[in-house]
Amino acid sequence: MKQRKCMGHGGDWGVNHSLKVKALLSLPCGHPTPESPSLGHHPPFLQSPALSPVTAAFTSLLPGYLSWKLEPMEQHNQEFIKFPILPMERKMSLLKQDDQLAMTRIVKEGEEVKTEVTSFPWHSIAGFVSEAANLVLLRVMAWRQTVPSNARFLALDTEGKLCYSTYQALGSQTIQVGHQQVEVFIVEQTVHSEKGIPMSCQFYLLSDGHLAKRIQVGSPGCCMVTKVPILREEDDIEPRPVFEKKPLLWEEDMELYSRFMDRKEELRLSHSSYLRLHPEAQALISDFLLFLLLRQPADVVTFAAEYFGPFAKRHPPTPALRSSNRPSPFRALDLECIDGEEDQAGS
C-alpha cells in the first residue's frame, strides 16, 4: 500500500493507494457459484465439508483528493479480483460538482456490466467518510494506537446508498508476513446498511499505518501482503532551542544606531514642516505655556486638560483654568434666595 500527502489543489490532501496481494480463499472442491455482484460481499459457495485453499489475484487502486476537512473532492476506486472461474471488477468514482457529489458505479461480473449514476446534495453528506478519507483515518489511528470512542460517520454501503459506519479497536496482535513476525494494530469498521445486514472489515495496520491485512467478517478469504513494506520511522521531535535574553545595546550597534538617527531626523523635519504649515498650532502652544507659567498650578495635567477642554466638541464646556483659580473669601450667593427676597420686598 502506498499513501502520500501532496500540497496541491489549494492545500488539499492527496491520497494514492494501491494494493496488489494474493487473496487466499478456502473454497469447496465443487464448482463455485458466485452470486453477489459486489466485491464488498464475499461470493457464497455450495456447502461442502471438503475445503481446499484457492489463491485468487486481488488488485485495489484508490487515487483521490480530499480537503483539510476530509471532504471528497475527487476519488476513483477500482477493485479487481480474479477468481478461477469468474473474474469480478468494481469501479466507483466520486466527483464534487458545485453543490453536488456525483457518484458513478460500474460493476462487472464476467461479461455482465451494470452502471449506476447518482448525485447527493452537498449539505446532505456532512460527516461523510469516503474510501480515501477512511485510509487517512486508519493511518492516524495506527499512529496513535487508539480509536476515538463513539466514532460514527456517514459512509456508502455496497449498493452505493448512504448509511453510517462505526470504528472499534480490537487491540494489537503479532502476525506472520512472509518470513517476518510483525506487530499490528487491528481496527474494525462496520458499515450499517439500512436494508442489508451490517458489514464489518478488520484492518491490520503496521505501526506507521501501512495496511498489512484486511479481513471481511464472515468471508472465507482475506487479503494480505506477502512482503513487509519499508516502515516509516517515527519522527524525532527535537526540543525547541532556548535562547537566553541578552540586553539590547542599540547604541553600540551601528546599524540600529544609524536607523535611529535617520528616523529621528525624519521626525524632526516632519514636525518642523507641520508647524510651518500650521502657525496657529505654534500660537496655541505658546499661549498655553504662558498661562502655565503665570498660574503655576500644582497639577499640571489637570490644568492642561481644563485648558484644552473647550476645544473638544463632544465634552460640555467647562470654565477655563478652573483648577488655577484661588477660592473666593466671600460666601457664594444663592440666586434663588435673592430672587425670593426681591419678590417679598416688591409685594
C-alpha positions as CSV (number, residue, x, y, z in Angstrom):
1,M,0.0,0.0,0.0
2,K,1.2,3.4,-0.8
3,Q,0.0,6.7,0.6
4,R,1.3,10.2,0.2
5,K,0.3,13.7,1.1
6,C,0.6,16.4,-1.5
7,M,0.0,20.1,-1.2
8,G,-1.9,20.7,-4.4
9,H,-5.4,21.9,-5.2
10,G,-5.5,24.7,-2.6
11,G,-3.9,22.7,0.2
12,D,-5.9,19.6,-0.2
13,W,-4.9,16.1,0.8
14,G,-3.8,13.7,-2.0
15,V,-4.2,10.0,-1.3
16,N,-2.8,7.4,-3.7
17,H,-3.5,3.9,-2.6
18,S,-2.5,0.8,-4.4
19,L,-2.7,-2.8,-3.1
20,K,-1.8,-5.9,-5.0
21,V,-2.0,-9.0,-3.0
22,K,-2.9,-12.7,-3.2
23,A,-6.3,-13.5,-1.6
24,L,-6.3,-16.9,0.0
25,L,-9.8,-18.4,-0.1
26,S,-11.0,-21.6,1.4
27,L,-13.3,-22.8,-1.4
28,P,-15.1,-26.1,-1.7
29,C,-13.8,-28.7,-4.0
30,G,-17.0,-28.5,-6.1
31,H,-17.8,-25.8,-8.6
32,P,-18.1,-22.3,-7.1
33,T,-21.2,-20.3,-7.8
34,P,-20.5,-16.6,-7.1
35,E,-23.8,-14.7,-7.0
36,S,-23.0,-11.3,-5.4
37,P,-22.4,-8.6,-7.9
38,S,-20.4,-6.5,-5.4
39,L,-16.9,-7.2,-4.2
40,G,-18.0,-5.9,-0.8
41,H,-19.8,-9.2,-0.1
42,H,-17.9,-12.4,-0.5
43,P,-19.5,-14.8,-3.1
44,P,-21.4,-17.6,-1.5
45,F,-20.4,-21.2,-2.4
46,L,-22.0,-24.5,-2.3
47,Q,-21.7,-26.1,1.1
48,S,-19.2,-28.9,1.2
49,P,-17.3,-30.5,4.1
50,A,-14.1,-30.7,2.0
51,L,-12.5,-27.3,1.6
52,S,-9.3,-26.6,-0.3
53,P,-7.3,-23.3,-0.3
54,V,-7.6,-21.4,-3.6
55,T,-5.4,-18.4,-4.4
56,A,-7.0,-15.5,-6.3
57,A,-5.3,-12.4,-7.5
58,F,-6.7,-9.2,-6.0
59,T,-5.9,-5.6,-7.0
60,S,-7.1,-2.4,-5.5
61,L,-6.4,1.1,-6.8
62,L,-7.6,4.3,-5.0
63,P,-6.4,7.7,-6.1
64,G,-8.2,10.6,-4.6
65,Y,-8.1,14.2,-3.3
66,L,-9.5,15.4,0.0
67,S,-10.0,18.8,1.6
68,W,-8.5,19.5,5.0
69,K,-11.8,18.5,6.5
70,L,-11.5,15.1,4.7
71,E,-14.3,16.1,2.3
72,P,-14.1,14.2,-1.0
73,M,-13.0,16.4,-3.9
74,E,-12.4,13.6,-6.3
75,Q,-11.9,9.8,-5.9
76,H,-11.6,6.8,-8.3
77,N,-11.9,3.4,-6.6
78,Q,-11.2,0.3,-8.6
79,E,-11.1,-3.3,-7.3
80,F,-10.4,-6.4,-9.3
81,I,-10.4,-10.0,-8.1
82,K,-9.6,-12.8,-10.5
83,F,-11.4,-15.9,-9.5
84,P,-10.5,-19.2,-11.2
85,I,-14.0,-19.3,-12.8
86,L,-15.5,-15.8,-12.9
87,P,-13.4,-12.6,-12.6
88,M,-15.1,-9.6,-10.9
89,E,-14.4,-5.9,-11.1
90,R,-15.9,-2.9,-9.4
91,K,-15.3,0.8,-10.1
92,M,-16.7,3.8,-8.2
93,S,-15.9,7.4,-8.9
94,L,-16.8,10.4,-6.7
95,L,-16.5,14.0,-8.0
96,K,-17.6,17.2,-6.4
97,Q,-19.6,19.4,-8.8
98,D,-20.8,22.7,-7.4
99,D,-23.1,21.8,-4.6
100,Q,-23.5,18.1,-5.6
101,L,-21.4,15.0,-5.1
102,A,-21.7,12.9,-8.3
103,M,-21.2,9.1,-7.9
104,T,-20.7,6.6,-10.7
105,R,-20.6,2.9,-10.0
106,I,-19.7,0.2,-12.5
107,V,-19.8,-3.4,-11.5
108,K,-18.6,-6.1,-14.0
109,E,-19.1,-9.7,-13.3
110,G,-17.9,-11.8,-16.2
111,E,-19.4,-10.3,-19.3
112,E,-22.2,-8.6,-17.5
113,V,-21.8,-4.8,-16.8
114,K,-24.0,-2.7,-14.5
115,T,-23.7,1.1,-14.4
116,E,-25.3,3.5,-11.9
117,V,-25.1,7.3,-11.7
118,T,-26.3,9.1,-8.5
119,S,-25.9,12.6,-7.1
120,F,-26.0,13.6,-3.5
121,P,-26.7,17.2,-2.3
122,W,-23.6,18.5,-0.6
123,H,-25.4,19.6,2.5
124,S,-26.7,16.0,3.0
125,I,-23.2,14.4,3.3
126,A,-21.9,16.3,6.3
127,G,-19.6,13.9,8.1
128,F,-19.2,11.6,5.1
129,V,-16.1,9.4,5.1
130,S,-15.1,8.2,1.6
131,E,-12.7,5.3,1.0
132,A,-9.8,7.8,0.6
133,A,-10.7,9.5,3.9
134,N,-11.0,6.1,5.6
135,L,-7.4,5.4,4.7
136,V,-6.3,8.6,6.3
137,L,-8.3,7.9,9.4
138,L,-7.0,4.4,9.7
139,R,-3.4,5.6,9.4
140,V,-3.9,8.2,12.1
141,M,-5.5,5.6,14.3
142,A,-2.5,3.3,13.7
143,W,0.0,6.1,14.6
144,R,-1.9,6.9,17.8
145,Q,-2.7,3.2,18.6
146,T,-6.2,4.3,19.6
147,V,-9.7,4.7,18.2
148,P,-11.9,7.6,19.3
149,S,-14.9,6.4,21.3
150,N,-18.3,6.5,19.7
151,A,-16.6,7.2,16.3
152,R,-19.5,7.3,13.8
153,F,-19.5,8.7,10.3
154,L,-21.6,8.7,7.1
155,A,-20.5,6.1,4.5
156,L,-21.6,4.3,1.4
157,D,-22.7,0.7,1.5
158,T,-22.0,-1.9,-1.2
159,E,-25.1,-0.7,-3.1
160,G,-23.9,2.9,-3.1
161,K,-26.5,4.1,-0.6
162,L,-25.8,6.5,2.3
163,C,-25.6,4.9,5.7
164,Y,-23.4,5.2,8.8
165,S,-20.2,3.4,9.8
166,T,-18.5,2.9,13.2
167,Y,-15.0,2.1,14.3
168,Q,-13.8,-0.1,17.1
169,A,-10.3,-1.0,18.3
170,L,-9.6,-4.8,18.6
171,G,-6.1,-4.4,20.2
172,S,-2.7,-5.5,19.0
173,Q,-1.6,-8.8,17.6
174,T,1.5,-10.4,16.1
175,I,1.1,-11.9,12.6
176,Q,3.3,-13.6,10.1
177,V,4.0,-11.7,6.9
178,G,6.4,-13.6,4.6
179,H,9.2,-14.7,6.8
180,Q,8.8,-12.0,9.4
181,Q,6.8,-11.5,12.6
182,V,5.2,-8.1,12.8
183,E,3.1,-6.3,15.4
184,V,-0.2,-4.9,14.0
185,F,-2.9,-2.7,15.4
186,I,-6.4,-4.0,14.5
187,V,-9.3,-1.7,13.7
188,E,-12.7,-2.9,12.8
189,Q,-15.0,-0.8,10.6
190,T,-18.7,-1.7,10.5
191,V,-20.9,-0.3,7.7
192,H,-24.5,-0.3,8.9
193,S,-26.6,-0.6,5.7
194,E,-30.3,0.5,6.0
195,K,-31.6,-2.5,4.1
196,G,-28.9,-5.2,4.4
197,I,-27.1,-6.7,7.3
198,P,-24.1,-4.8,8.8
199,M,-20.8,-5.5,7.1
200,S,-17.6,-5.4,9.1
201,C,-14.0,-5.3,7.9
202,Q,-11.0,-5.7,10.1
203,F,-7.8,-3.7,9.1
204,Y,-4.5,-5.0,10.4
205,L,-2.2,-1.9,10.4
206,L,1.5,-1.7,10.9
207,S,3.0,0.9,13.3
208,D,3.3,3.5,10.5
209,G,-0.2,3.0,9.1
210,H,0.6,0.5,6.3
211,L,-2.2,-2.0,5.7
212,A,-0.9,-5.5,6.2
213,K,-4.1,-7.5,6.2
214,R,-7.8,-7.0,5.6
215,I,-10.5,-9.4,6.6
216,Q,-14.2,-9.1,5.9
217,V,-16.0,-10.7,8.8
218,G,-17.9,-13.7,7.6
219,S,-15.9,-14.1,4.3
220,P,-14.0,-17.3,3.6
221,G,-10.9,-15.3,2.5
222,C,-8.7,-12.5,3.4
223,C,-6.3,-10.0,1.7
224,M,-2.7,-9.9,3.0
225,V,0.5,-8.5,1.8
226,T,3.2,-11.0,1.0
227,K,6.2,-8.8,2.0
228,V,6.7,-6.4,4.8
229,P,7.0,-2.8,3.3
230,I,9.7,-0.4,4.4
231,L,8.3,1.1,7.6
232,R,8.3,4.9,8.0
233,E,10.4,5.6,11.1
234,E,8.9,7.8,13.8
235,D,9.9,11.4,13.6
236,D,12.3,12.5,16.2
237,I,10.9,15.7,17.7
238,E,13.8,17.9,18.7
239,P,13.3,20.1,21.7
240,R,12.8,23.8,20.9
241,P,16.0,25.8,21.2
242,V,16.2,28.1,24.2
243,F,17.8,31.4,23.6
244,E,18.9,33.4,26.6
245,K,17.8,37.0,26.7
246,K,20.6,39.5,26.2
247,P,20.4,43.2,26.8
248,L,20.0,45.1,23.6
249,L,22.6,47.8,23.4
250,W,21.4,49.5,20.3
251,E,23.7,52.5,20.8
252,E,26.6,50.2,20.2
253,D,25.0,48.6,17.1
254,M,26.0,50.7,14.1
255,E,23.0,49.6,12.0
256,L,20.4,50.2,14.8
257,Y,22.0,53.5,15.8
258,S,22.1,54.6,12.1
259,R,18.4,53.7,11.7
260,F,17.6,55.6,14.9
261,M,19.3,58.7,13.8
262,D,17.6,58.6,10.4
263,R,14.2,58.2,12.0
264,K,14.9,61.0,14.4
265,E,15.9,63.4,11.6
266,E,12.8,62.3,9.6
267,L,10.5,63.1,12.5
268,R,12.2,66.4,13.2
269,L,11.8,67.5,9.6
270,S,8.1,66.3,9.6
271,H,7.3,68.2,12.8
272,S,9.0,71.3,11.5
273,S,7.1,71.2,8.3
274,Y,3.8,70.7,10.1
275,L,4.4,73.7,12.4
276,R,5.4,75.8,9.4
277,L,2.2,74.9,7.6
278,H,0.0,75.5,10.7
279,P,1.2,78.6,12.6
280,E,-1.9,78.5,14.8
281,A,-0.5,75.4,16.5
282,Q,2.6,77.3,17.5
283,A,0.5,80.2,18.8
284,L,-1.8,77.8,20.8
285,I,1.2,76.1,22.4
286,S,2.8,79.4,23.2
287,D,-0.4,80.7,24.8
288,F,-0.7,77.6,26.9
289,L,2.9,77.8,28.2
290,L,2.4,81.5,29.0
291,F,-0.7,80.7,31.2
292,L,1.0,77.7,32.7
293,L,4.0,79.9,33.9
294,L,1.7,82.6,35.1
295,R,-0.7,80.4,37.1
296,Q,1.9,77.8,38.1
297,P,-0.8,75.2,39.1
298,A,0.2,72.2,41.3
299,D,-1.4,69.7,39.0
300,V,-0.1,70.4,35.5
301,V,-2.0,67.6,33.8
302,T,-5.4,68.7,35.2
303,F,-4.6,72.3,34.2
304,A,-3.8,71.2,30.7
305,A,-7.0,69.1,30.4
306,E,-9.1,72.1,31.5
307,Y,-7.2,74.5,29.2
308,F,-7.8,72.4,26.1
309,G,-11.2,71.1,27.2
310,P,-13.2,73.8,25.5
311,F,-11.7,72.7,22.2
312,A,-13.3,69.3,22.4
313,K,-16.7,69.0,20.6
314,R,-18.0,66.0,22.5
315,H,-17.5,67.4,26.0
316,P,-19.6,70.1,27.7
317,P,-17.8,73.4,28.1
318,T,-16.1,73.9,31.4
319,P,-14.7,77.1,32.9
320,A,-11.2,77.7,31.6
321,L,-8.4,77.4,34.1
322,R,-10.7,76.4,36.9
323,S,-8.0,74.5,38.7
324,S,-5.8,77.6,39.0
325,N,-8.5,79.9,40.3
326,R,-8.0,80.6,44.0
327,P,-11.1,80.1,46.2
328,S,-13.0,83.4,47.0
329,P,-13.1,84.6,50.6
330,F,-16.8,85.6,50.2
331,R,-19.7,83.3,50.5
332,A,-21.3,82.3,47.3
333,L,-24.7,84.0,46.8
334,D,-27.7,81.8,46.2
335,L,-29.6,83.4,43.3
336,E,-32.9,81.7,44.1
337,C,-32.9,83.2,47.6
338,I,-32.1,86.6,46.3
339,D,-35.0,86.4,43.8
340,G,-37.3,85.3,46.6
341,E,-36.3,88.2,48.8
342,E,-36.8,90.7,46.0
343,D,-40.4,89.3,45.4
344,Q,-41.3,89.7,49.0
345,A,-40.0,93.3,49.0
346,G,-42.0,94.2,45.9
347,S,-45.2,92.8,47.5
